[in-house]
Amino acid sequence: MPNEEYAIVLDYLPTGKSSSFKSEPMAQVIGTEHFTLLEVTPNSSLKVLEKVYIGKEKRDKIQFIKRRVSFEELTNTSISEIEKAIELIVKDNSQKFLDFFNKSGSVSLRMHQLELLPGLGKKHLFELLKERESKPFDSFEEISSRVHLMPNPAKLIAKRILVELEDPKLKYYLFARPPAREERQFR
């Protein structure tokens, strides 16, 4: 899977974690493309919800990427800011997620990808499929207006991404990068 190019800052700790061995600045970020959770070492101070470049070229605010982290390893500030960060990413990349509503297909014989969104049942599914057949959706607002009692589509996607980040044992990943596989130890 390709690397992240940009990330949103979830938490910035100028002196690092209190539990760490040496005191150096540290930040936790979420990638804007695959929602990868990372721990980075910054060059300068960062603001929460700031977008930073973390690609392979010369980085201006990030010195290096330390490691990938799991949801359980996030700081309290990161956990409180992650939903806002995900919603920002979804709104910035709305066409990508509109394409999901317009082109998603079946996961199995009995389940459609749209059903994996929290709060979306069979009634909404059938109405969405019927509406997108007549004309593809152009915006999240159009989805809400054409599908009766449809919850906010951007928030549905953000909730699904949050579920994918929180639960390492999910069967299906629609938007977030699946967690790194743990190496099995044979005895």
C-alpha positions in Angstrom: 0.0 0.0 0.0 1.4 3.5 -0.8 2.6 5.7 1.9 0.8 8.8 3.3 1.7 12.1 1.8 -0.1 14.4 4.3 -1.4 14.1 7.8 -3.5 15.9 10.4 -1.9 16.6 13.8 -3.9 15.0 16.6 -1.6 15.8 19.5 1.7 17.7 19.9 3.8 17.0 23.0 6.8 19.5 23.1 8.7 17.4 25.6 7.4 14.0 24.5 5.5 11.4 26.6 6.2 11.4 30.3 6.9 7.7 30.2 9.5 8.0 27.4 13.2 7.5 28.2 14.5 10.7 26.7 12.7 14.1 26.4 12.2 15.0 22.7 9.2 16.6 20.9 6.6 14.1 19.7 3.3 14.3 17.8 0.6 11.9 16.9 -0.9 12.3 13.4 -3.5 10.6 11.2 -2.8 10.2 7.4 -5.2 11.9 5.0 -5.2 9.1 2.4 -5.4 5.8 4.3 -6.1 7.1 7.9 -2.8 5.6 9.2 -2.1 6.5 12.8 1.6 7.6 13.2 4.0 8.9 15.8 6.3 11.6 14.4 9.2 13.8 15.5 8.6 17.4 14.6 11.2 20.1 13.6 9.0 22.9 15.0 6.0 23.4 17.2 2.7 22.1 15.7 -1.0 22.9 16.2 -3.7 20.4 16.8 -5.7 19.7 13.5 -2.9 21.3 11.4 -2.2 19.6 8.1 1.5 18.6 7.6 3.5 17.0 4.8 4.9 13.6 5.8 5.8 12.3 2.3 9.2 11.2 1.0 10.4 14.6 -0.2 11.9 17.3 2.0 9.6 17.9 5.0 9.4 21.4 6.5 7.7 20.6 9.9 8.3 16.8 10.4 11.9 15.5 11.0 11.0 11.8 10.7 8.2 9.3 11.2 8.9 7.2 14.3 6.4 4.4 14.0 2.9 3.4 13.3 0.6 3.3 16.3 -2.6 1.5 17.2 -5.7 3.3 18.5 -5.0 2.1 22.0 -1.6 3.9 22.0 -3.2 7.3 21.3 -3.0 10.0 23.9 -6.2 11.4 25.5 -5.9 14.6 23.4 -5.5 12.5 20.2 -8.6 10.5 21.0 -10.6 13.6 21.7 -9.5 15.2 18.4 -9.6 12.2 16.1 -13.3 12.5 15.1 -12.8 16.2 14.1 -9.7 15.3 12.1 -11.5 12.5 10.3 -14.5 14.8 9.5 -12.0 17.4 8.1 -10.4 14.7 5.9 -13.8 13.5 4.6 -14.9 17.0 3.7 -11.6 17.8 2.0 -11.8 14.6 -0.1 -15.6 14.6 -0.6 -15.3 13.4 -4.2 -13.6 10.2 -3.1 -16.4 9.4 -0.6 -19.1 10.4 -3.1 -17.6 7.9 -5.5 -18.1 5.3 -2.7 -21.8 6.1 -2.5 -22.1 6.0 -6.3 -20.0 3.0 -7.1 -19.9 0.7 -4.1 -20.9 -3.0 -4.6 -21.5 -6.2 -2.7 -19.2 -7.6 -0.1 -20.9 -11.0 -0.2 -24.1 -12.5 -1.5 -26.0 -11.1 1.5 -24.2 -7.8 2.3 -23.5 -4.6 0.4 -20.6 -2.3 1.3 -23.1 0.5 2.1 -24.5 -1.7 4.9 -21.1 -1.5 6.7 -21.8 2.2 7.4 -23.1 2.5 11.0 -26.8 3.5 11.1 -27.5 2.5 7.5 -30.0 -0.4 7.2 -31.7 -2.3 4.4 -34.4 0.5 3.7 -31.7 3.2 3.3 -29.6 0.8 1.2 -32.4 0.0 -1.3 -33.4 3.7 -1.5 -29.7 4.7 -2.1 -29.3 2.1 -4.8 -32.5 3.1 -6.5 -31.6 6.8 -6.4 -28.0 6.3 -7.7 -29.3 4.3 -10.6 -31.5 7.2 -11.8 -28.7 9.7 -11.3 -25.3 9.6 -9.5 -25.0 11.8 -6.4 -23.1 15.1 -6.8 -22.8 16.1 -3.1 -23.5 14.8 0.4 -26.4 17.3 0.6 -27.9 15.7 -2.5 -27.8 12.3 -0.9 -29.6 13.6 2.2 -32.2 15.4 0.1 -32.9 12.5 -2.3 -32.9 9.7 0.3 -35.7 10.0 2.9 -34.5 10.3 6.5 -30.9 9.7 5.5 -28.4 10.4 8.3 -25.6 12.9 7.4 -23.5 10.9 4.9 -20.2 12.6 5.8 -20.7 11.7 9.5 -21.6 8.1 8.6 -18.3 7.7 6.7 -16.4 9.3 9.6 -18.1 6.9 12.1 -17.1 3.9 9.9 -13.5 5.1 9.7 -13.4 5.5 13.5 -14.8 1.9 13.9 -12.1 0.7 11.5 -9.4 2.4 13.6 -10.7 1.3 17.0 -11.3 -2.4 16.2 -8.2 -4.4 15.1 -10.2 -7.5 14.5 -12.7 -6.2 11.9 -13.4 -8.4 8.9 -13.9 -5.6 6.3 -12.0 -2.4 5.9 -13.5 0.2 3.5 -11.4 3.3 4.1 -8.7 2.8 6.8 -5.5 0.9 6.4 -5.9 -2.5 8.2 -3.7 -2.8 11.3 -0.2 -4.3 10.9 -0.3 -8.1 11.3 1.2 -9.4 14.4 4.0 -11.9 13.8 3.2 -15.3 15.0 5.7 -16.9 17.3 6.1 -20.7 17.0 7.4 -22.6 20.0 
